[in-house]
Amino acid sequence: MFTVGRRVRFSVAAAAVLVASACGGSRDAEVQSYAVVNDGNTLLFQVNTCNEASTEVSIVESENAVVVTARTDPSLSCGGDNCSDQRPKDLSEPLGDRLVVDRDDNEILRSDF
């Protein structure tokens, strides 16, 4: 037999599990733009993740391009897409004339922040 206190605790725990399932798990994050810093040896990416500490940016470099991917693991609040974070990535050599491409959209990113 449940008492009122146990029912309330059970309901709160069940709601937390439902929220965690809806928001949990990693997801792709939108890379909005980039800036070239450190004499071209580092790219600073603007990622649409709204303060998600788990946001990770990875790059694959080739002779002609730098391809970028961003992933995040949203918190229970599900983060948001109405603000962005900056994430730096060091290059093996300066960017030079290479294009910077978002792997998810296969689009060339703009360098304007």
C-alpha positions as CSV (number, residue, x, y, z in Angstrom):
1,M,0.0,0.0,0.0
2,F,1.4,3.4,-1.0
3,T,1.2,6.4,1.2
4,V,0.8,9.9,-0.3
5,G,4.6,10.6,0.2
6,R,5.6,7.5,-1.6
7,R,3.3,8.2,-4.5
8,V,4.7,11.7,-4.9
9,R,8.3,10.4,-4.8
10,F,7.4,7.7,-7.3
11,S,5.8,10.3,-9.7
12,V,8.8,12.6,-9.5
13,A,11.2,9.8,-10.2
14,A,9.1,8.6,-13.1
15,A,8.9,12.1,-14.6
16,A,12.7,12.4,-14.3
17,V,13.2,9.2,-16.2
18,L,10.9,10.4,-19.0
19,V,12.7,13.7,-19.3
20,A,16.1,11.9,-19.4
21,S,14.9,9.6,-22.1
22,A,13.5,12.5,-24.2
23,C,16.6,14.7,-23.9
24,G,19.4,12.2,-23.3
25,G,21.8,10.7,-25.9
26,S,24.2,12.4,-28.1
27,R,23.1,14.4,-31.1
28,D,24.7,16.3,-33.9
29,A,25.1,20.0,-33.2
30,E,25.0,22.7,-35.8
31,V,28.3,24.4,-36.6
32,Q,27.4,27.9,-37.6
33,S,30.7,29.5,-38.5
34,Y,34.4,29.6,-37.7
35,A,37.3,32.1,-37.1
36,V,40.9,31.5,-37.9
37,V,43.2,32.3,-34.9
38,N,46.7,31.6,-33.8
39,D,48.3,32.5,-37.2
40,G,46.0,30.1,-39.0
41,N,47.0,27.1,-36.8
42,T,43.6,27.0,-34.9
43,L,40.0,27.2,-35.9
44,L,37.5,28.6,-33.4
45,F,34.1,27.1,-34.2
46,Q,30.7,28.7,-33.3
47,V,28.5,25.8,-32.4
48,N,24.7,26.0,-31.7
49,T,24.6,24.2,-28.4
50,C,23.6,26.8,-25.8
51,N,26.1,26.1,-23.0
52,E,26.2,22.3,-23.3
53,A,29.5,21.4,-21.6
54,S,29.6,18.1,-23.4
55,T,29.9,19.6,-26.9
56,E,32.8,18.1,-28.8
57,V,34.1,19.2,-32.2
58,S,36.2,16.9,-34.4
59,I,37.9,17.6,-37.6
60,V,39.4,15.7,-40.5
61,E,42.0,17.4,-42.5
62,S,42.9,16.9,-46.1
63,E,45.0,18.8,-48.7
64,N,41.9,20.8,-49.9
65,A,39.6,20.9,-46.9
66,V,39.0,20.7,-43.2
67,V,35.8,18.8,-42.5
68,V,34.2,19.5,-39.1
69,T,31.6,17.6,-37.0
70,A,30.1,18.7,-33.7
71,R,28.3,16.4,-31.2
72,T,26.7,17.1,-27.9
73,D,25.1,15.1,-25.1
74,P,22.2,17.3,-23.8
75,S,21.6,17.7,-20.1
76,L,18.2,17.0,-18.6
77,S,17.2,20.6,-19.6
78,C,17.8,19.5,-23.2
79,G,20.0,22.6,-23.7
80,G,18.7,24.8,-26.4
81,D,19.5,26.1,-29.9
82,N,19.0,29.8,-29.1
83,C,22.6,30.5,-28.2
84,S,26.0,29.2,-29.2
85,D,29.4,28.2,-27.8
86,Q,32.9,28.6,-29.1
87,R,35.1,25.5,-29.5
88,P,38.7,25.6,-30.6
89,K,40.5,22.9,-32.7
90,D,44.2,22.9,-33.5
91,L,45.2,22.1,-37.1
92,S,48.1,20.0,-38.1
93,E,49.2,22.8,-40.4
94,P,47.8,26.4,-41.0
95,L,44.5,26.6,-42.8
96,G,45.8,28.4,-45.8
97,D,43.5,28.1,-48.8
98,R,41.6,25.0,-47.6
99,L,37.9,25.1,-47.3
100,V,36.1,24.5,-44.0
101,V,33.1,22.1,-44.5
102,D,30.4,21.0,-42.2
103,R,30.2,17.2,-42.6
104,D,26.5,17.0,-41.6
105,D,25.3,19.5,-44.2
106,N,28.2,19.1,-46.6
107,E,28.2,22.9,-46.8
108,I,31.1,25.3,-46.8
109,L,31.1,27.2,-43.5
110,R,31.4,31.0,-43.4
111,S,34.2,32.7,-41.5
112,D,32.5,35.7,-40.0
113,F,32.4,35.8,-36.2
